[in-house]
Amino acid sequence: LEVADEEAAVAAEEPAVVHDAMQAPSPEAEPPAPGAVAPAAAAGPAEVPAAVAAVAGMAAGKAQETPHLDSGDVVPVKISLKVPWYEVILGAILYIILVMIFAYLYGVMFTYSYPPLRLVPSKVVNDDFTFSLVDGFRCDPDWRICCCSWFCTPIRWADSVGSAEVRFMGFWQATILFATLQAISGITIVGSVAFLILAVMGRQRIRAAYGLPNGTGPSILWDILTWLFCPPCAVMQEALQIEFVETEDMAKEPLLPNGAGPRAPQQQTFNATS
């Protein structure tokens, strides 16, 4: 009986010893580092939610320190748009060739005589162009000046500056030069400046041929602004001046093939002194 009582007492003390051993840290184990979470096996039932909360807090802190991308975020990607130089040169050559083809078709198909104007100017002024920058949009007397100024700008400009009244340069020379500078104007700033200088020089030459103010600061500035903000409008205005306004000492006459684009004679014109 005494032996049985001693065995029962030992069995009753063993759970308490095991429980104390689970709670007391091992003398040989190293203390946990700051912020570290104790193993789940060594945590009691009350310590498990605290461990989970600690892990969640660490995850939230890392999320604030390190930005992350959601599925809907857009990742910026650097794309190089630099075009090889040989492709730029090839594109400019092809553009010039295409302009020359259209210039030939223009001379063959679109140089017949213009019909009479539907809206005749009340008078021809001597201090500015007779037609405004937007008169070409009326397609009066027909659509050729408007459409060619917008879609075949080098050709229509060359026809104007190479006319018998202006004679700034020949039609083909003007077409090639204008198309070349137009092609390289988008590549270098030098090409853009050269293109603007050519256009303003041609407009100043038209002014001089018709006795309009030219060579002055205001006229040059106005021509620069016109060509900067609306080149097709400038081409339309110059074409209307050339085609329908006649100076006193220059008569309309057909143009030579090596001059401006051939323009049919006997069309309606107005004398600059009227």
MIDOSE-1310 file (N, C-alpha, C; in nm, 2 decimals, decimal comma, always signed):
residues 274
leva	+0,08/-0,12/+0,00/+0,00/+0,00/+0,00/+0,09/+0,13/+0,00; +0,19/+0,13/+0,08/+0,28/+0,24/+0,08/+0,35/+0,27/-0,06; +0,39/+0,16/-0,12/+0,44/+0,17/-0,26/+0,34/+0,23/-0,36; +0,22/+0,18/-0,35/+0,12/+0,23/-0,44/+0,09/+0,38/-0,42
deea	+0,09/+0,42/-0,29/+0,07/+0,56/-0,26/+0,18/+0,65/-0,31; +0,31/+0,60/-0,31/+0,42/+0,68/-0,36/+0,41/+0,70/-0,51; +0,38/+0,58/-0,58/+0,36/+0,59/-0,73/+0,25/+0,69/-0,77; +0,14/+0,69/-0,70/+0,03/+0,78/-0,73/+0,08/+0,93/-0,71
avaa	+0,16/+0,95/-0,60/+0,20/+1,09/-0,58/+0,30/+1,14/-0,69; +0,39/+1,05/-0,73/+0,48/+1,08/-0,84/+0,41/+1,11/-0,97; +0,31/+1,03/-1,00/+0,23/+1,05/-1,12/+0,15/+1,19/-1,12; +0,11/+1,23/-1,00/+0,04/+1,36/-0,99/+0,13/+1,47/-1,00
eepa	+0,26/+1,46/-0,97/+0,36/+1,57/-0,98/+0,41/+1,59/-1,12; +0,41/+1,48/-1,20/+0,48/+1,49/-1,34/+0,41/+1,59/-1,43; +0,28/+1,61/-1,44/+0,22/+1,72/-1,52/+0,27/+1,86/-1,48; +0,28/+1,88/-1,35/+0,32/+2,01/-1,31/+0,47/+2,04/-1,35
vvhd	+0,55/+1,93/-1,34/+0,69/+1,95/-1,38/+0,70/+1,98/-1,53; +0,63/+1,90/-1,61/+0,63/+1,92/-1,75/+0,58/+2,06/-1,79; +0,47/+2,11/-1,72/+0,42/+2,24/-1,75/+0,52/+2,35/-1,71; +0,60/+2,33/-1,60/+0,70/+2,43/-1,56/+0,81/+2,43/-1,66
amqa	+0,85/+2,31/-1,71/+0,96/+2,30/-1,81/+0,92/+2,37/-1,94; +0,80/+2,36/-1,98/+0,75/+2,43/-2,10/+0,76/+2,58/-2,09; +0,73/+2,63/-1,97/+0,73/+2,77/-1,95/+0,87/+2,83/-1,92; +0,95/+2,75/-1,85/+1,08/+2,80/-1,82/+1,17/+2,79/-1,94
pspe	+1,25/+2,90/-1,97/+1,35/+2,89/-2,08/+1,46/+2,80/-2,05; +1,51/+2,73/-2,15/+1,62/+2,64/-2,14/+1,75/+2,71/-2,11; +1,83/+2,67/-2,01/+1,95/+2,75/-1,98/+2,05/+2,74/-2,09; +2,05/+2,64/-2,18/+2,14/+2,63/-2,29/+2,10/+2,70/-2,42
aepp	+1,97/+2,73/-2,43/+1,92/+2,80/-2,55/+1,95/+2,95/-2,54; +1,98/+3,01/-2,66/+2,01/+3,15/-2,67/+1,88/+3,23/-2,66; +1,89/+3,35/-2,60/+1,77/+3,43/-2,60/+1,72/+3,48/-2,74; +1,60/+3,48/-2,76/+1,55/+3,52/-2,90/+1,59/+3,67/-2,93
apga	+1,62/+3,69/-3,06/+1,66/+3,83/-3,11/+1,54/+3,92/-3,10; +1,56/+4,05/-3,09/+1,45/+4,15/-3,08/+1,36/+4,14/-3,20; +1,23/+4,13/-3,18/+1,14/+4,12/-3,29/+1,12/+3,98/-3,34; +1,20/+3,88/-3,30/+1,18/+3,75/-3,34/+1,06/+3,69/-3,28
vapa	+1,00/+3,59/-3,35/+0,88/+3,53/-3,30/+0,92/+3,39/-3,24; +0,87/+3,36/-3,13/+0,90/+3,23/-3,07/+0,84/+3,12/-3,15; +0,90/+3,00/-3,15/+0,84/+2,89/-3,23/+0,70/+2,86/-3,18; +0,61/+2,82/-3,27/+0,47/+2,80/-3,24/+0,46/+2,68/-3,14
aaag	+0,55/+2,58/-3,15/+0,54/+2,47/-3,06/+0,56/+2,51/-2,91; +0,64/+2,61/-2,89/+0,68/+2,66/-2,75/+0,58/+2,76/-2,70; +0,49/+2,81/-2,78/+0,39/+2,91/-2,74/+0,27/+2,84/-2,68; +0,22/+2,90/-2,57/+0,10/+2,85/-2,51/-0,02/+2,89/-2,58
paev	-0,14/+2,85/-2,54/-0,26/+2,88/-2,61/-0,29/+3,03/-2,61; -0,24/+3,10/-2,51/-0,27/+3,25/-2,50/-0,17/+3,33/-2,58; -0,05/+3,26/-2,61/+0,06/+3,33/-2,68/+0,04/+3,33/-2,83; -0,03/+3,23/-2,88/-0,05/+3,22/-3,03/-0,11/+3,34/-3,10
paav	-0,22/+3,40/-3,05/-0,27/+3,52/-3,11/-0,17/+3,64/-3,11; -0,09/+3,65/-3,00/+0,01/+3,75/-2,99/+0,12/+3,73/-3,10; +0,16/+3,61/-3,12/+0,26/+3,58/-3,23/+0,20/+3,62/-3,36; +0,08/+3,58/-3,39/+0,02/+3,61/-3,52/+0,01/+3,76/-3,54
aava	-0,02/+3,84/-3,43/-0,03/+3,98/-3,44/+0,10/+4,04/-3,47; +0,21/+3,98/-3,41/+0,35/+4,04/-3,43/+0,39/+4,01/-3,58; +0,36/+3,90/-3,63/+0,39/+3,87/-3,77/+0,32/+3,96/-3,86; +0,19/+3,99/-3,84/+0,11/+4,08/-3,92/+0,17/+4,22/-3,91
gmaa	+0,21/+4,26/-3,79/+0,27/+4,40/-3,78/+0,40/+4,41/-3,86; +0,48/+4,31/-3,85/+0,61/+4,31/-3,93/+0,58/+4,32/-4,08; +0,48/+4,24/-4,13/+0,44/+4,24/-4,27/+0,39/+4,38/-4,31; +0,32/+4,45/-4,22/+0,27/+4,58/-4,26/+0,38/+4,68/-4,26
gkaq	+0,48/+4,67/-4,17/+0,59/+4,76/-4,17/+0,67/+4,74/-4,30; +0,70/+4,62/-4,34/+0,77/+4,60/-4,46/+0,70/+4,65/-4,59; +0,56/+4,64/-4,58/+0,48/+4,69/-4,69/+0,49/+4,84/-4,71; +0,51/+4,91/-4,59/+0,52/+5,05/-4,60/+0,66/+5,10/-4,64
etph	+0,76/+5,02/-4,60/+0,90/+5,05/-4,64/+0,93/+5,02/-4,79; +0,88/+4,91/-4,83/+0,91/+4,86/-4,97/+0,78/+4,88/-5,06; +0,78/+4,97/-5,16/+0,66/+4,98/-5,24/+0,64/+4,86/-5,33; +0,52/+4,83/-5,35/+0,49/+4,71/-5,43/+0,38/+4,75/-5,54
ldsg	+0,37/+4,68/-5,64/+0,29/+4,70/-5,76/+0,17/+4,61/-5,75; +0,05/+4,67/-5,76/-0,07/+4,59/-5,77/-0,09/+4,54/-5,91; -0,19/+4,46/-5,93/-0,21/+4,41/-6,06/-0,26/+4,51/-6,16; -0,32/+4,62/-6,11/-0,36/+4,73/-6,20/-0,26/+4,84/-6,22
dvvp	-0,14/+4,83/-6,15/-0,04/+4,94/-6,17/+0,02/+4,93/-6,30; +0,07/+5,04/-6,36/+0,14/+5,05/-6,49/+0,29/+5,06/-6,46; +0,37/+4,97/-6,51/+0,51/+4,98/-6,49/+0,57/+5,06/-6,60; +0,64/+5,17/-6,57/+0,70/+5,26/-6,67/+0,81/+5,18/-6,74
vkis	+0,81/+5,19/-6,88/+0,91/+5,12/-6,96/+0,97/+5,23/-7,05; +1,10/+5,24/-7,05/+1,17/+5,33/-7,14/+1,18/+5,27/-7,28; +1,13/+5,34/-7,38/+1,14/+5,30/-7,52/+1,22/+5,40/-7,60; +1,32/+5,35/-7,67/+1,40/+5,44/-7,75/+1,34/+5,45/-7,88
lkvp	+1,31/+5,58/-7,92/+1,25/+5,61/-8,05/+1,36/+5,67/-8,15; +1,48/+5,65/-8,12/+1,59/+5,70/-8,21/+1,59/+5,62/-8,34; +1,58/+5,69/-8,45/+1,58/+5,63/-8,58/+1,72/+5,63/-8,64; +1,77/+5,53/-8,69/+1,90/+5,53/-8,75/+1,91/+5,63/-8,86
wyev	+2,03/+5,69/-8,87/+2,05/+5,80/-8,97/+2,03/+5,76/-9,11; +2,06/+5,64/-9,15/+2,04/+5,60/-9,29/+1,90/+5,59/-9,32; +1,81/+5,56/-9,22/+1,67/+5,55/-9,25/+1,61/+5,69/-9,27; +1,67/+5,79/-9,19/+1,62/+5,93/-9,21/+1,66/+5,98/-9,35
ilga	+1,78/+5,95/-9,39/+1,82/+6,00/-9,52/+1,74/+5,93/-9,63; +1,72/+5,80/-9,62/+1,64/+5,73/-9,72/+1,50/+5,78/-9,72; +1,44/+5,81/-9,61/+1,30/+5,87/-9,61/+1,30/+6,01/-9,67; +1,40/+6,09/-9,65/+1,40/+6,22/-9,71/+1,42/+6,21/-9,87
ilyi	+1,50/+6,12/-9,91/+1,51/+6,10/-10,06/+1,38/+6,05/-10,12; +1,32/+5,95/-10,06/+1,19/+5,90/-10,11/+1,09/+6,01/-10,11; +1,09/+6,10/-10,01/+0,99/+6,21/-10,01/+1,02/+6,31/-10,12; +1,14/+6,34/-10,15/+1,17/+6,43/-10,26/+1,13/+6,37/-10,39
ilvm	+1,16/+6,24/-10,41/+1,12/+6,17/-10,54/+0,97/+6,18/-10,55; +0,90/+6,15/-10,44/+0,75/+6,15/-10,45/+0,70/+6,29/-10,49; +0,76/+6,40/-10,43/+0,72/+6,53/-10,46/+0,75/+6,57/-10,61; +0,86/+6,52/-10,66/+0,89/+6,54/-10,80/+0,79/+6,48/-10,90
ifay	+0,75/+6,36/-10,86/+0,64/+6,29/-10,94/+0,51/+6,36/-10,94; +0,47/+6,41/-10,82/+0,35/+6,49/-10,81/+0,36/+6,62/-10,89; +0,48/+6,68/-10,88/+0,51/+6,81/-10,95/+0,49/+6,79/-11,10; +0,53/+6,68/-11,16/+0,51/+6,65/-11,30/+0,36/+6,63/-11,33
lygv	+0,29/+6,56/-11,24/+0,15/+6,54/-11,26/+0,07/+6,67/-11,25; +0,12/+6,76/-11,16/+0,06/+6,89/-11,14/+0,07/+6,97/-11,27; +0,19/+6,97/-11,33/+0,21/+7,05/-11,46/+0,12/+6,99/-11,57; +0,10/+6,86/-11,57/+0,02/+6,80/-11,68/-0,13/+6,81/-11,66
mfty	-0,18/+6,81/-11,54/-0,32/+6,79/-11,51/-0,39/+6,92/-11,45; -0,31/+7,00/-11,38/-0,38/+7,11/-11,30/-0,34/+7,25/-11,34; -0,29/+7,27/-11,46/-0,25/+7,40/-11,50/-0,33/+7,47/-11,61; -0,46/+7,42/-11,62/-0,55/+7,48/-11,72/-0,60/+7,61/-11,66
sypp	-0,66/+7,70/-11,74/-0,70/+7,83/-11,70/-0,80/+7,83/-11,60; -0,79/+7,92/-11,50/-0,89/+7,94/-11,40/-1,02/+8,00/-11,45; -1,14/+7,96/-11,40/-1,26/+8,03/-11,44/-1,27/+8,16/-11,37; -1,36/+8,25/-11,40/-1,38/+8,38/-11,33/-1,41/+8,36/-11,18
lrlv	-1,36/+8,46/-11,11/-1,39/+8,46/-10,96/-1,54/+8,48/-10,94; -1,59/+8,42/-10,84/-1,73/+8,44/-10,80/-1,74/+8,57/-10,71; -1,64/+8,59/-10,63/-1,64/+8,70/-10,54/-1,52/+8,79/-10,58; -1,54/+8,89/-10,66/-1,44/+8,98/-10,71/-1,40/+9,08/-10,60
pskv	-1,27/+9,10/-10,57/-1,22/+9,20/-10,48/-1,27/+9,34/-10,52; -1,31/+9,41/-10,42/-1,36/+9,55/-10,45/-1,25/+9,64/-10,50; -1,13/+9,62/-10,45/-1,02/+9,69/-10,50/-0,89/+9,62/-10,47; -0,78/+9,65/-10,54/-0,65/+9,60/-10,52/-0,57/+9,70/-10,44
vndd	-0,53/+9,66/-10,32/-0,46/+9,75/-10,23/-0,31/+9,74/-10,26; -0,24/+9,85/-10,22/-0,10/+9,85/-10,25/-0,01/+9,84/-10,12; -0,08/+9,82/-10,00/+0,00/+9,81/-9,88/-0,01/+9,67/-9,82; -0,08/+9,58/-9,88/-0,08/+9,44/-9,83/-0,14/+9,35/-9,94
ftfs	-0,14/+9,22/-9,92/-0,19/+9,13/-10,02/-0,34/+9,16/-10,04; -0,38/+9,14/-10,16/-0,52/+9,17/-10,20/-0,62/+9,07/-10,13; -0,57/+8,94/-10,12/-0,66/+8,84/-10,06/-0,61/+8,81/-9,92; -0,70/+8,77/-9,83/-0,66/+8,74/-9,70/-0,60/+8,60/-9,69
lvdg	-0,56/+8,56/-9,57/-0,50/+8,43/-9,55/-0,61/+8,32/-9,56; -0,73/+8,35/-9,54/-0,84/+8,25/-9,54/-0,93/+8,25/-9,66; -0,90/+8,34/-9,76/-0,98/+8,35/-9,88/-0,97/+8,22/-9,96; -0,86/+8,15/-9,95/-0,84/+8,03/-10,03/-0,94/+7,92/-9,99
frcd	-0,99/+7,92/-9,86/-1,08/+7,82/-9,82/-1,21/+7,83/-9,89; -1,24/+7,94/-9,96/-1,37/+7,95/-10,03/-1,37/+7,87/-10,16; -1,25/+7,82/-10,20/-1,23/+7,74/-10,33/-1,29/+7,83/-10,44; -1,26/+7,95/-10,44/-1,30/+8,04/-10,55/-1,18/+8,08/-10,63
pdwr	-1,18/+8,05/-10,76/-1,29/+8,00/-10,84/-1,31/+7,85/-10,84; -1,20/+7,77/-10,80/-1,22/+7,63/-10,79/-1,13/+7,58/-10,67; -1,12/+7,45/-10,66/-1,05/+7,39/-10,55/-0,90/+7,38/-10,56; -0,84/+7,41/-10,68/-0,70/+7,38/-10,70/-0,61/+7,45/-10,61
iccc	-0,63/+7,58/-10,59/-0,53/+7,65/-10,50/-0,54/+7,61/-10,36; -0,66/+7,58/-10,31/-0,68/+7,54/-10,17/-0,62/+7,40/-10,15; -0,65/+7,31/-10,23/-0,61/+7,17/-10,21/-0,46/+7,15/-10,23; -0,41/+7,22/-10,34/-0,27/+7,21/-10,37/-0,18/+7,28/-10,26
swfc	-0,23/+7,38/-10,20/-0,16/+7,45/-10,10/-0,15/+7,37/-9,97; -0,25/+7,29/-9,94/-0,25/+7,21/-9,82/-0,18/+7,07/-9,84; -0,20/+7,01/-9,96/-0,16/+6,87/-9,98/-0,04/+6,86/-10,07; -0,01/+6,97/-10,14/+0,11/+6,97/-10,23/+0,18/+7,11/-10,21
tpir	+0,21/+7,14/-10,09/+0,27/+7,27/-10,06/+0,40/+7,30/-10,13; +0,50/+7,21/-10,14/+0,62/+7,25/-10,22/+0,59/+7,29/-10,37; +0,49/+7,22/-10,43/+0,46/+7,24/-10,57/+0,39/+7,37/-10,59; +0,29/+7,40/-10,51/+0,21/+7,52/-10,53/+0,30/+7,64/-10,49
wads	+0,39/+7,63/-10,39/+0,48/+7,74/-10,36/+0,58/+7,76/-10,47; +0,63/+7,66/-10,53/+0,72/+7,67/-10,64/+0,66/+7,74/-10,76; +0,53/+7,70/-10,79/+0,46/+7,76/-10,90/+0,44/+7,92/-10,88; +0,43/+7,96/-10,75/+0,41/+8,10/-10,73/+0,54/+8,18/-10,74
vgsa	+0,64/+8,13/-10,67/+0,77/+8,20/-10,67/+0,84/+8,19/-10,81; +0,81/+8,10/-10,89/+0,87/+8,09/-11,02/+0,79/+8,15/-11,13; +0,68/+8,22/-11,09/+0,60/+8,28/-11,20/+0,67/+8,39/-11,27; +0,61/+8,44/-11,38/+0,67/+8,55/-11,46/+0,68/+8,68/-11,39
evrf	+0,59/+8,70/-11,29/+0,59/+8,82/-11,21/+0,70/+8,82/-11,11; +0,72/+8,71/-11,05/+0,82/+8,71/-10,93/+0,96/+8,67/-10,98; +0,97/+8,55/-11,04/+1,09/+8,50/-11,09/+1,20/+8,49/-10,98; +1,16/+8,43/-10,87/+1,25/+8,41/-10,76/+1,35/+8,30/-10,79
mgfw	+1,30/+8,19/-10,85/+1,38/+8,09/-10,90/+1,30/+8,00/-10,99; +1,36/+7,91/-11,06/+1,28/+7,82/-11,15/+1,19/+7,73/-11,07; +1,09/+7,67/-11,15/+0,99/+7,59/-11,08/+1,06/+7,46/-11,02; +1,14/+7,39/-11,10/+1,20/+7,27/-11,05/+1,30/+7,29/-10,95
qati	+1,38/+7,40/-10,96/+1,48/+7,43/-10,85/+1,40/+7,46/-10,72; +1,30/+7,54/-10,73/+1,22/+7,58/-10,61/+1,15/+7,46/-10,55; +1,10/+7,37/-10,63/+1,04/+7,25/-10,58/+1,14/+7,16/-10,51; +1,25/+7,13/-10,57/+1,35/+7,05/-10,50/+1,41/+7,11/-10,37
lfat	+1,44/+7,24/-10,38/+1,49/+7,31/-10,26/+1,39/+7,31/-10,15; +1,27/+7,34/-10,18/+1,16/+7,35/-10,08/+1,14/+7,21/-10,01; +1,13/+7,11/-10,10/+1,10/+6,97/-10,05/+1,22/+6,92/-9,96; +1,34/+6,95/-10,01/+1,46/+6,91/-9,93/+1,47/+6,97/-9,79
lqai	+1,45/+7,11/-9,79/+1,45/+7,17/-9,66/+1,33/+7,13/-9,57; +1,22/+7,10/-9,63/+1,10/+7,06/-9,56/+1,13/+6,92/-9,50; +1,20/+6,84/-9,57/+1,23/+6,70/-9,52/+1,33/+6,70/-9,40; +1,43/+6,79/-9,41/+1,53/+6,79/-9,30/+1,49/+6,89/-9,19
sgit	+1,38/+6,96/-9,21/+1,35/+7,06/-9,10/+1,30/+6,99/-8,98; +1,25/+6,87/-8,99/+1,21/+6,79/-8,87/+1,33/+6,72/-8,80; +1,45/+6,72/-8,86/+1,56/+6,65/-8,81/+1,66/+6,74/-8,73; +1,69/+6,86/-8,79/+1,78/+6,95/-8,72/+1,72/+7,09/-8,72
ivgs	+1,76/+7,17/-8,62/+1,71/+7,30/-8,61/+1,77/+7,39/-8,72; +1,88/+7,35/-8,77/+1,94/+7,43/-8,89/+1,85/+7,41/-9,01; +1,80/+7,29/-9,03/+1,71/+7,28/-9,14/+1,58/+7,36/-9,13; +1,53/+7,36/-9,01/+1,41/+7,44/-8,98/+1,43/+7,59/-9,01
vafl	+1,54/+7,64/-8,96/+1,57/+7,78/-8,98/+1,59/+7,81/-9,13; +1,66/+7,72/-9,20/+1,68/+7,74/-9,34/+1,55/+7,74/-9,42; +1,46/+7,65/-9,38/+1,33/+7,64/-9,45/+1,25/+7,77/-9,43; +1,25/+7,82/-9,30/+1,18/+7,95/-9,28/+1,24/+8,06/-9,35
ilav	+1,37/+8,07/-9,36/+1,44/+8,18/-9,44/+1,40/+8,18/-9,58; +1,40/+8,06/-9,64/+1,36/+8,04/-9,78/+1,22/+8,09/-9,81; +1,13/+8,05/-9,72/+0,98/+8,08/-9,73/+0,96/+8,23/-9,72; +1,03/+8,30/-9,62/+1,02/+8,44/-9,60/+1,08/+8,52/-9,72
mgrq	+1,19/+8,47/-9,77/+1,25/+8,54/-9,88/+1,16/+8,53/-10,01; +1,10/+8,42/-10,03/+1,00/+8,41/-10,14/+0,89/+8,50/-10,12; +0,84/+8,51/-10,00/+0,72/+8,60/-9,98/+0,76/+8,75/-9,99; +0,88/+8,78/-9,95/+0,93/+8,92/-9,96/+0,95/+8,95/-10,11
rira	+0,99/+8,86/-10,19/+1,01/+8,88/-10,33/+0,87/+8,90/-10,40; +0,77/+8,84/-10,35/+0,64/+8,86/-10,41/+0,59/+9,00/-10,37; +0,62/+9,04/-10,25/+0,58/+9,18/-10,21/+0,65/+9,28/-10,29; +0,78/+9,26/-10,32/+0,85/+9,36/-10,41/+0,80/+9,36/-10,55
aygl	+0,76/+9,24/-10,60/+0,71/+9,24/-10,74/+0,58/+9,31/-10,75; +0,50/+9,32/-10,65/+0,37/+9,39/-10,65/+0,37/+9,52/-10,58; +0,49/+9,57/-10,55/+0,49/+9,71/-10,49/+0,44/+9,71/-10,35; +0,44/+9,60/-10,28/+0,39/+9,60/-10,14/+0,51/+9,63/-10,05
pngt	+0,48/+9,67/-9,92/+0,59/+9,69/-9,83/+0,68/+9,57/-9,81; +0,81/+9,58/-9,83/+0,90/+9,47/-9,82/+1,04/+9,53/-9,77; +1,11/+9,44/-9,71/+1,24/+9,47/-9,65/+1,23/+9,55/-9,52; +1,12/+9,57/-9,47/+1,10/+9,65/-9,35/+1,08/+9,55/-9,23
gpsi	+1,11/+9,59/-9,11/+1,10/+9,51/-8,99/+0,96/+9,45/-8,98; +0,85/+9,54/-8,98/+0,72/+9,48/-8,97/+0,68/+9,38/-9,07; +0,71/+9,41/-9,20/+0,67/+9,31/-9,30/+0,75/+9,18/-9,29; +0,87/+9,18/-9,25/+0,95/+9,06/-9,23/+0,89/+8,98/-9,11
lwdi	+0,86/+9,05/-9,00/+0,81/+8,99/-8,89/+0,67/+8,93/-8,92; +0,59/+9,00/-8,99/+0,46/+8,94/-9,02/+0,47/+8,82/-9,11; +0,56/+8,82/-9,21/+0,58/+8,71/-9,29/+0,64/+8,59/-9,21; +0,73/+8,61/-9,12/+0,78/+8,50/-9,03/+0,66/+8,44/-8,95
ltwl	+0,58/+8,52/-8,89/+0,47/+8,47/-8,81/+0,37/+8,39/-8,90; +0,35/+8,44/-9,02/+0,25/+8,38/-9,11/+0,30/+8,24/-9,14; +0,43/+8,22/-9,18/+0,48/+8,09/-9,21/+0,50/+8,00/-9,09; +0,52/+8,06/-8,98/+0,54/+7,98/-8,86/+0,40/+7,91/-8,82
fcpp	+0,30/+7,99/-8,82/+0,17/+7,94/-8,77/+0,08/+7,87/-8,87; +0,09/+7,91/-9,00/+0,00/+7,85/-9,10/+0,07/+7,86/-9,24; +0,17/+7,77/-9,26/+0,23/+7,77/-9,40/+0,13/+7,75/-9,51; +0,03/+7,66/-9,50/-0,06/+7,65/-9,62/-0,14/+7,77/-9,64
cavm	-0,18/+7,84/-9,54/-0,25/+7,97/-9,55/-0,16/+8,07/-9,63; -0,03/+8,08/-9,59/+0,06/+8,17/-9,66/+0,07/+8,13/-9,81; +0,08/+8,00/-9,84/+0,09/+7,96/-9,98/-0,04/+7,99/-10,06; -0,16/+7,97/-9,99/-0,28/+8,01/-10,06/-0,29/+8,16/-10,09
qeal	-0,25/+8,24/-10,00/-0,26/+8,39/-10,02/-0,16/+8,43/-10,13; -0,04/+8,37/-10,13/+0,05/+8,41/-10,23/+0,01/+8,36/-10,37; -0,05/+8,24/-10,38/-0,10/+8,19/-10,50/-0,22/+8,27/-10,56; -0,31/+8,32/-10,47/-0,42/+8,40/-10,52/-0,36/+8,54/-10,57
qief	-0,26/+8,59/-10,50/-0,20/+8,71/-10,55/-0,14/+8,70/-10,69; -0,07/+8,59/-10,71/+0,00/+8,56/-10,83/-0,10/+8,53/-10,95; -0,20/+8,46/-10,92/-0,29/+8,41/-11,02/-0,39/+8,52/-11,06; -0,43/+8,61/-10,97/-0,54/+8,69/-11,00/-0,52/+8,84/-10,99
vete	-0,39/+8,88/-10,96/-0,36/+9,02/-10,95/-0,24/+9,05/-11,04; -0,26/+9,15/-11,13/-0,16/+9,19/-11,23/-0,10/+9,32/-11,20; +0,03/+9,33/-11,20/+0,10/+9,46/-11,18/+0,09/+9,54/-11,31; +0,12/+9,67/-11,30/+0,10/+9,76/-11,41/+0,20/+9,73/-11,52
dmak	+0,33/+9,70/-11,48/+0,43/+9,69/-11,58/+0,46/+9,54/-11,61; +0,38/+9,45/-11,56/+0,41/+9,30/-11,59/+0,28/+9,25/-11,65; +0,28/+9,20/-11,77/+0,16/+9,13/-11,83/+0,17/+8,98/-11,80; +0,05/+8,93/-11,80/+0,04/+8,78/-11,78/+0,09/+8,72/-11,91
epll	+0,17/+8,61/-11,89/+0,22/+8,54/-12,01/+0,24/+8,40/-11,97; +0,23/+8,30/-12,06/+0,26/+8,16/-12,03/+0,41/+8,15/-11,99; +0,43/+8,06/-11,89/+0,56/+8,04/-11,84/+0,64/+7,93/-11,91; +0,77/+7,95/-11,92/+0,85/+7,85/-11,99/+0,86/+7,72/-11,91
pnga	+0,88/+7,61/-11,98/+0,89/+7,48/-11,91/+1,00/+7,48/-11,80; +1,11/+7,55/-11,82/+1,22/+7,55/-11,72/+1,20/+7,66/-11,61; +1,09/+7,73/-11,62/+1,06/+7,83/-11,52/+0,96/+7,77/-11,42; +0,86/+7,85/-11,39/+0,76/+7,80/-11,30/+0,67/+7,70/-11,37
gpra	+0,59/+7,63/-11,29/+0,50/+7,54/-11,35/+0,41/+7,61/-11,45; +0,39/+7,55/-11,57/+0,31/+7,61/-11,67/+0,17/+7,66/-11,63; +0,15/+7,78/-11,64/+0,02/+7,84/-11,60/-0,05/+7,89/-11,73; -0,18/+7,85/-11,75/-0,25/+7,89/-11,87/-0,27/+8,04/-11,88
pqqq	-0,26/+8,11/-11,99/-0,29/+8,25/-12,00/-0,44/+8,28/-12,02; -0,47/+8,40/-12,03/-0,61/+8,45/-12,06/-0,70/+8,41/-11,94; -0,66/+8,44/-11,82/-0,74/+8,42/-11,71/-0,77/+8,55/-11,65; -0,87/+8,56/-11,56/-0,92/+8,68/-11,50/-0,81/+8,74/-11,41
tfna	-0,77/+8,86/-11,43/-0,68/+8,93/-11,34/-0,72/+9,07/-11,31; -0,66/+9,13/-11,21/-0,69/+9,27/-11,17/-0,56/+9,34/-11,17; -0,56/+9,46/-11,22/-0,44/+9,55/-11,22/-0,42/+9,60/-11,08; -0,29/+9,61/-11,04/-0,26/+9,65/-10,91/-0,29/+9,79/-10,88
ts	-0,30/+9,88/-10,99/-0,33/+10,02/-10,97/-0,48/+10,05/-10,98; -0,56/+9,95/-11,00/-0,70/+9,98/-11,01/-0,77/+9,99/-10,87
